[in-house]
Structure formats: C-alpha cells, structure tokens
Amino acid sequence: MKPSQAAAQDRELSEKELRNLYSLADVNRLAPGDALIRGGGQDAKVHLFLEGELKIVQKVGEADKEITRLRREKGGDAVVFFPGDPCRMSVSATLPSTALAFSSTVFESFDPAIQLYFYKQRFRFEERVVSGLLEAESDWLRRKKQFQAYLPAMLAAFKKDYEKSDLILGVLKKIPKLPAFTGTLAAGLMNDEISTKDVSDMVKQDPSLAAGVLKTVNSPYYGFSKHISDINHAVILLGFNELYQLVLAEGIRQTMPNLSRFREILSHSICISRIAFALSFSGHMGKPAEVSTIGLLHDLGESVKHLLKKQNPKIEILIDSIDGGAVGALLLKHWNLPGRIWQSIEFQNHPSVGPVSGIPKPFQDNVILLYLSHVCFEAMKGRTESDLFTPFLDDYIRVLGAGELSVRQMVQKLAMPFLVKNLHTYPAFFRKLIAKNTKSYEVLGTDRPPQDSR
C-alpha cells in the first residue's frame, strides 16, 4: 500500500504500517531512567517515539539542563529523532516508554509517504519546541523589564533615605567646603567662560594655592626633569586641561584628611577624569572638560563612606551597602556645585543596573562617559569584559557610536590616541599605566608644551 503524501500528512500510521515498522526496527522498551539517546555520542539511527514519557537534557557549560519532557499516548503525535541529534542532547525515559530504532539504510528504503510521515512528526516536534522557547523568551523579557524597572526604583528610594539620614548628614556637615576657587572654576566651566589665563590669574592671586600647585608640579607626582619655578612656566608646560585638573584636585585635597585611603581614591579619580576627557573628545560626546571634572569628583562619596566607617566601626557592613554616588551627590549639592555635576554623579551607578533610557537626558552623556571610562580603566589594568559586571555594556557603547568595538578596541581606538598625545602632561603613575597599553611611546616623555592648551 502506498498512500499519497497528502494522506500521510493528515493521518496516523495504519495498523498494517505500524506492524511493518515493528518488523524492520529494533524495539526499545525503556524503563524509567533508561537512555534512548546518550549525549556526546554519535547515534546513526532514526528513532520513532511511540508511547510513554521522555526527558530531553542538554549540556550547558558543565551542567545538564532539562530542555523539555515529551509525553505520548495513543492518538497523540509521535516524535522522531534523526541521526546527529545525540551530539546535542541526551534523551531518557521518565515513565515506561516504547521507541523504534531504524538504521539509515532501512529508513531510506521506506515508502516516500512513510518517510514524509517521519519528517512531518519531526517538524511538529520542533514546532512545539520553538513555540515553547518563544513563550519562555517572552516570559524572560517580561521579567527582565520588571527587573530593569525595579533596581533603579530601589536605588532612587535609598537616595531619598540618605537625604533624611542624620548619620550621613552629620558627616557631610563636618566636611570642609571646597575652597572658593574650585566653585568659581566649576561654574565658569559649565558656562564655557573659563580660560587658561583665568585659571592662571586665580592661582597667582592665592599664595597658598600657588605654593600647592608648584609643590605638586615639582614632586614625583609628575616627575618632570626640570624644576618649575613659577606659575607661568607651569601653565605653558601643563596647558589648560591639566592645570585646571591640578587646581581642582588641590581643592579636593584640602577637604579630606591626608590618609592613604583618600589618596587612593583621588588617584583613581584622576585616572578616570583623564580617560573621560579622552573618550568625550574622541567620541564627540558631551563637553570634555565638564566630564573630566565629574570624573575627578565622582568618588567623593567613597571618601564620605570611609569617614563614616572610621566614626562608626560597628556598622561597617551597613555602611558598605550605601550608594557612594548618591552620597557624593549630596555632598556636592551641599557645596552648591552646578546641578549638572552632582546629578551626573548621583546617577553614576545606574549603568550597572539599567539601560541608557533610564538616565535623564540633560546629563545622560556625562553618565555614559563616566561609566565607559571605568570600563576602559579596568581594561587598561588587564581585566577582561568577563571579569566585570557589565550587563548593559553594549547599550552604552552603541550610544557612544562605537557599537561594533570591544572594550579593548574602544581603549585602543578612542582613548589611547588622545592619552598618548598628551602623555607628558599627566601624573607619573598614570603615564606608567598608559605605557603598559602602548608599544610605541616613551613612558617618561619630555618637558614639552601640550597639544591641547587653550
């Protein structure tokens, strides 16, 4: 009997056809736990699952993950497994089950209508699996959307609590305000009303600031080979960007105790500020000097947390859970710095828990650049993307316009050209970090005028 292909598509196997298949097959009667297909092997047979329940397991990494369970009773769709499937999955019985196994030669001898029946059953099985996967994906996307909304909302709720915390507010009130010159610098920078001459004049008018700048310029911090004796020489040597950063850093130093932890935080912030400037300049995003300022100030909240722990050692674990970005924003707001600076810092941890769309537009560029600067900094220290918690990294790289670049490529193509070009203006410890990431530049450089002075 040779039923037409159309008929084969609309019916079950007849008793006669089924008896014929039994006569040509190896009949597998499986007890619970028995394997029909062993993963990792190569089974060259075609299997027809007729009755019972099977569990399909696939290896994901080192673990076995159950993909689905198939139950077949009389009148239901049979399931077909073709050669090659065993390489991808394991199939075993969970209830007493029956399956027929055919060699490839026997299968190829079947009437075309019977072969078509096998292919149809296979198609229906894959259709069910795909439908299940799509349903699971839809459920996952729904949960992901809820999760993305929940975490930022939770962080926002904590920030409101910080504003009411007597413990935090008490420490903030005890921290000396930034010197007046730093507020003037930051405000002028926000309005593009500050020049190299303005910074130079400001330094000259403040003897203690001038002494601090010259002391730093002549220290191992920069490692220049010649002694710098006056501010004009420092201005020519450093240029606007680095002089501005130096003055701002001096202001920050005056607000915090001269302890190793605070020096570490400031050194980290200096690196981030320089990388942020480079990414902003090379990526044509935001204002380089503004985002560099934010980079220099962004970790003040960590300094506040350190002060809190020194004063309250019994609750260190609780203090560690405080959002440093939110606390730093409160401090800068208390110091009356421009809103765009402290608001950017307030949102600095958002990229770890949510997409770009969750950041308010007015300071979105600043937050993106600050986040990517941290990622680049970690890469420059030798860490890989897999070492970092960066669930939304691709989203942020795309906005920068570097969507097809890896983190390492972003460092090499966007950050390093600018950093190398201005290497001689940076502190010695940062020059050494840059040198580790390039093969074509002298680490110590020479006392040359910078390329980006105003």
Summary of the structure (lengths in Angstrom):
residues: 454
radius of gyration: 33.2
end to end distance: 92.0
largest distance: 107.2
contacts: 1394
relative contact order: 0.08
helix: 61%
strand: 11%
